[in-house]
Amino acid sequence: MELNLDKIALEYKDEAFDLLKKLIKCESVLKEYNPKSDMPFGKGAKDALEILLKKAKEDGFKIKNIDNYAGHISFGDGEETLGILAHLDVVPVKLEEWNTYPFELVFKDDKMYGRGTLDDKGPLVSAYIAMKALKDLGFKPKKEIRLIAGCDEESGSRCLKHYYEYEKKPELAFSPDAGFPLIYGEKGMMSYDIIGKLKDDVIVEFICGDRYNIVPSKAMMKINLDLKNEFNLFLKENNYNGEIKDDYYIAYGIASHAAVPEKGLNAAYILFSFLKKYTNSTLSKFIDEYFLFDVYGEKIGYKMYDEEMKDLTSNLAIVNIKDNEFKIGINCRLPLDDGFSLIKASLDKACKKYGYNYNVLFESPRHYVSKDSFLVKTLMNAYKEVTLDITDAITIGGGTYARELENAVAFGPLKPNREDVCHIANEYMYIDDFIDAIKIYTKAIYDLTK
């Protein structure tokens, strides 16, 4: 069977855009997890899953919905299963930072804008259309092809954990949720909270961040001193953006994915830097000593580097202070698994000095698949055939569904040298990249299952 990939992309692109428009409209941002509800991750996630599965059923696929945690779309009856692991949930938005409405697919110049265009509704649609094209062509795969769509990837992947309680794990898989040419290694991950009580501190309230996997772009605080003139001068001298509103001192930074915190500007750091300069805040001294403007863990003592997996990164993601109690939420990406003990030892020392405590929220070891495996070689060949790009496979600090399986990798859709706009305002995907992803996934699925 020969594949005319250009013809497939041309014939199916309008159908792909139509499905993506419907999914982008679903505000599938997690507000509250409710395992007792029929929509455990919210109405938006449930709606998106139902739209996808309804479309797939109409197109003649087998479908299954596992309690609105995740669902799958499949065809083929082989003993082995090729999994395609994608997600329908998206990270929160700040409407004031967007130039378009984030839950509407907007085409402008050579890009399409909307929350989820790149992470991960756009890639999911590309993979689905690739499956549909192959089925419509009469392809008879020797493996079952199963697109698994989850609803909680951005907040811990409880969706897949629940799904695998009822369904088998694929023998091989890829997740269209990172970058091309291919991600064969993902760093380990760890999130922890530092907690404690404030004693005679100037901070009355501090609000910053809502997800551990995002560099916060806004931080606001109330203090028991009048330093409004000093704050405005501080902003001007350092070329920071901020304001004072309703007695809140507000700083605006630049959001980024927690896997690459060096690409953002942490708004919490701006406020803590101000506090360190103009007050005797004990908490600001702690932050300055161990975290301030340090995205590699050098100050606190857990800096780490591996030639293949690169630097450990550390993102101070959440600050909550109220009623003289505080929580500092931090997410780390670790190149080596022995970094977990190093982080804990460093936290023991730092927290003991100031009388604070910490809680580890989760640990996930690094994920690695050999570049010489059948899976990696086949996917790389598909990418190279479509793009003619010979860039080598890479490792990342991000975490994808691939780490849930032994023989799985992240594969697309972000092309090399493209700006990574996941988790930030005005998220977009190049239209040509979306079309190319359909071609690449069609070729990859065919070659892995023929």
N, C-alpha and C positions, 0 to 999 in steps of 0.2 A: 504494500500500500504506500503510495507516494502522497506526501502532504504539500499542498500549495499554500504555504503559510500566509503569503501576501493576500491571496484570494479569500482565505478564511477570515483574516482581520477585516478586510473590506466589507464582507458580507455580514459580519456579526457586530460591527462597531456600534451601530445605532441601537441594537438590542442591548448591548453592554451599557451604553450611556443611559438608557431608559431604566434599567435595573438599578444602576448606581444612583440615579436621581432619587428613586424611591427609598433607598437605604440611607442616603445622606439626610433625608427629611426626618428620619427617626432620631430623636434626641437620646441616644443610647449611652448617656452618662450615668454612672452609678451614683446615686444619692444615699441609698441605704440598702444594705443586704438583708433580705427577709426570707430565710429558708422555708418558712411556713406558708409563704404566698405562692400563687401560681405564676407570679412574675418576680422571682427572687432577686433579680438585678434591675428591676424597674420596668415600667411600661415601654420605654423606648427600646430597650434590648429585646423584650418580648415581641414587640411589633416588627422589629427588623428581622428577627428569626422567622416569624410567621410569613413575612413577605417573601423571604428567600425560599423557604420550603414550599410555599404555595406555587411560586414560579417553577421550581424544580419538578413538582408533581405534575403541573400542566405540561412540562416538557418531556414527561415520560420517565423520569428517574424514580428510583426507590428512595423514600425519605423516612426519617424517624426523628421525633422530637423527644428528647430526654428531659422532661419536667421544666422546659424553658431554661435549662442551664446551658445546653448545647444541642445541636441537631446534626444529622448527617444526610448527605446526598450521595447516592452510589449507583454504579452500574458495573456489570462484569461479575463473574462467579468463580474466579480463581481461588485456590487454597490460601494464597497470600494476599495481603491487602496493602495497596499503596495509599497512604494517608496524605491528604492535603489539609494542613492545619491553619485555619485563619480565624479572625475574630471580628465580631460585630460591635463590641463596645468601644467607646472612645473616651478620651480624657476630657476634663472640664474645659469650658471656654470662658473668657472674659470678653463680653460683647464689645466693650469700649475699645478693645485692642484690635478688633477686626475691621477691615475695610468693606467686607461683604457680610451678609448674614451667614453664619457658619453652618447652619442646617439647611442650606439650599445649595445645590450644585450650580456654580457660576462659571461659565466659560469666558475667558478674557485672554486675548492674544493667543499664546501657545500653551496656556495652562488652564487647568480646571481647579477651582477653589472650593473648599468646604471641609468641615471637620470629618476626617476619616478618608479623604481622597487618597492619602498616602498610607495612613495607619488606621484601619487596615481594610476598609470597605472597598477601596479601589482595587487593590491586589486580589481580594477575595473574588470580586466580580470577574477580573481577568482570568482567574483560575477556573471559575465556574463556566465561563463562556468557552474556555479551552476544552473542558469536559464535554460540553454540549456539542461543540463542533465535531469532536471525534465520534460521539454517539450518532449524530446525524449522518455522518459519513459511513456508518455501518461498521465501525471498528469493533472488533471482538477481542478485548484485552484478555491476557492470560492471568492477570491478577484482578481482584476486585479493586476498583478505583473509588475512593471514599473521601469526599470533601467534608471535613468536620468543622462546623462553625460554632465557636464558643461565644459566650456573653460576658466574660469576666477576666479577660487576659490582662487588662490594665490594673487590676486590683487583687492579684494573687492567683489567678487561674483556677479558682474553685470550680469553675464550669467543667474543665476537663477532668479534674479529680472525680467529680460526680459522674461524668459521662463514662469514665473507665470502670466505674463500679457495675455498669450494666452492659458495656460493650467491650469487645476485645481491642487490644492495642495493635495498631498496624505494625507489620514487620519492617517496613521502611516508610519514610515520610519526608516531606519538606514543608516548610512554613513560608508562605509568601508575605513575610512581615519584617523585612530588614533591608538587605541590599544585595545587588549583584556585584561581582559575578556569583559569589556564594560565600556563606558564613559556615565554616567548618568547626569553629570553636567559639564558645560564649563564656565569659568570665563567671566566676562564682558571684553570688549576691548575698548581701546581708543588710537588714534594716534593724536599727535599734533606737530606743528612746533614752535620753538622759532626763531624769526627773529630780525634783527637789523643791524645797521651800525657799522663798526669798525672805531675808531678814534685813529690815531697814534699807531696802533697795529703792531707787528712785522710780523704777518701772511699776506702773499701776496696771497696765494692760498691754499686751503685745499679740498681734494677730498676723500670721504669715503662713502661707502654704496650705495645700489641701491634699497633695499626693506626694509620696516618697520618691516617685520616679520623675519628678519635675523640679528644675531649678526655679524657685519662686520669683515671680516678676513684680510682686507687690508686697510691701510690708507696712504695717501701721501700728503705732503705739501711743499710749498716753503715759505721761510722766508727772511727778508731783513737783516739778520745777518749771519755771517760765523761761524757756530757752528758745523762744520763737525767733528772735533776731539772730541768735547764734546758729540755729538750724538753717535759716535761709542763707546766711553767709557760708556755712559749710557746704551746702549744695552748690552754690556758685563757685566756690574755690576749687571744688573737686569735679565740677562739670557733671554732677548727678542730677537726675530728674526727681522732683518731689514737691510736696506742698504741705501746708497746714490747713486742716479742715475739721471744724467741729471739735477742736482741741486734740485731734489726732495728728501726730507727726507721721507723714506718709512718704515712703520712698518707692520709686519705680525702677526696677532693674530690667533685665532681659531674660526671658524664659529660655530654657533649653532642656533637652532630655538629660536625665540624671546620668546616663552612660557617658555623656560628654559635657560635664559641668563647666569645663574650661571655655566652652562656647557661649556661656551665658554670663549674666551679671546678677548675682544673688542679692535681692532687695534687702534681705535680713542683714546681710553683711554691712550694707550702707548704714542702717540704723545702729547696729552695734558699734560700728566704727565711730559714729557721732557720739554715742554714749561714752565710749572709752575716752574720747578727747575732752568732753565737757563735764563729765560726772564721775562719781566714785562708785558707780554700779558694780557690785561684786560679780554679777552674772556676766556683764560685758567684759570684765577682766578675764573671766574663765574662757569666754568665747574668743577673746583676743589671743590668749595664751595658747589655745589648742586648735582653733578652727578658722579664725578670721582670714578671709581671702586665700584659703589653702584648699585646693580641690584634690590634693594627692595624699593627704594624711601625714604630711611631713612633720607638722608642729606637734601633733599628739603622739607620733612615734610609730605609726603603722604604714609608712611609705613602703611600697613594694613594686618591683619591676620584673617582668619575664620577657625574654627576647621575642617569644612567639605571641604571648597574650598581652604584652605591653603593660602600662602603668595601672596600679590600683587607683581608683577614683573615689572621692568622698563628697557627697552632696548633703549639705545642711538644708533640709527640705521643708521642715515644719517648725514653727515656734508658736506655742500657746502659753500665755501668761495671764492668770487671773486669780484674784483672791490670794495673792502671795504664793501661789504654786505655779510651777512651770513644767513644760515638756518641750524638749528639743528633739526632733525626729531627723535621723540621718540615714542615708542609704549609701552603701559601699559596693563597688564592683571589684572583685578580687581576681588577679591573674593566676594565683596558686591557692590551693585549698588550705595550706597551712596558714594562710592569712587570717582565718577565723580566730585561731588561738592568739595570734599577734594582736588583733584588734581588741579582744577581750582583756589581754594583759595591759594594753595601753589604757583602756577605759578604767580598769581597776585602779591604776596609778593616778590618773587624772581626777577621777571622781572622789577618791579617798582624800586627796589634797583639799578639795573644796567641800567635802561632806555631802556630795550628791550620790545618786544611785543611777543604775541603768538597767534596762530590760531589753533583751534580744527578742525581736519580733519574729524573725525567720532567717534561716540560712539555707542556701541552695548551692551545692557544689558546682564547679565549672563543668561545662559540657563540651565533649570533644569527639569528632569523628575523623578517621584517617582520610587524608587527601587521596589515598590510593584505593579507597573503597569503590565498589560498583556504583553506589549511589552518587558519590561526589563526582566521579569521572563522567557518568552519564549526564548529570545536570550541567556540569561545566561544558561538555561538548554541545549541548543544546544551546546554551547561552552564546558560545563562540560562533556557532553556525548562524544564528540570527543576527548577531551584532557585529561579528568580525573582530570583536575586542579580545585581546589576549591577556588582559589583566588577570593576575593570579587570585585564587581564593584567599579570604582573609579571616581574622578573628575580630570579635567586637566585645564591647562592654555591656551591650543591651541583652535583654533576656527575651526569648521567644518561646512559643509552644514546643519548639524542637527539643528543648531540654527535658521535656517530659518523657521522651523516648530515647532508647539507646541508639538506634540507627535512624537519626533524623537530623536535618540541617535546615538552616534558614536560607531562602533562595529568592532574592529580589524583594521589592521591585526597584529600589533606589539605585540608579546607575552610578558608576564611579564618577567622582568630581561634581556630582549634583549636590546642591545645598540640602542638608537634612532638616526638613521643616516639621518633623513629627513633634507633637506635644507643644507647639507654639502657635501663636495667632497667625491667621492668614495661611493656614496649611494648604498646600496645593500639590498637584502632580502634573507633570508635563503630559499633554495629550499624546504625543508621539511615544512616550515611555509607557503609557497605558496600553496603547495599541501593540507596541513591541512585547509587552508582558504577555498579552494573549498569544502571540506567536511563540514566545519562548516556552510558556507553560504547555501549549499544545504539543510542541516537539518533545518536551521533557516527559510529559505523561505518556505519550506514545512510546518513546524509547524505553521507558522503565517498565512497561507492561506488555509490549508486543510479543 
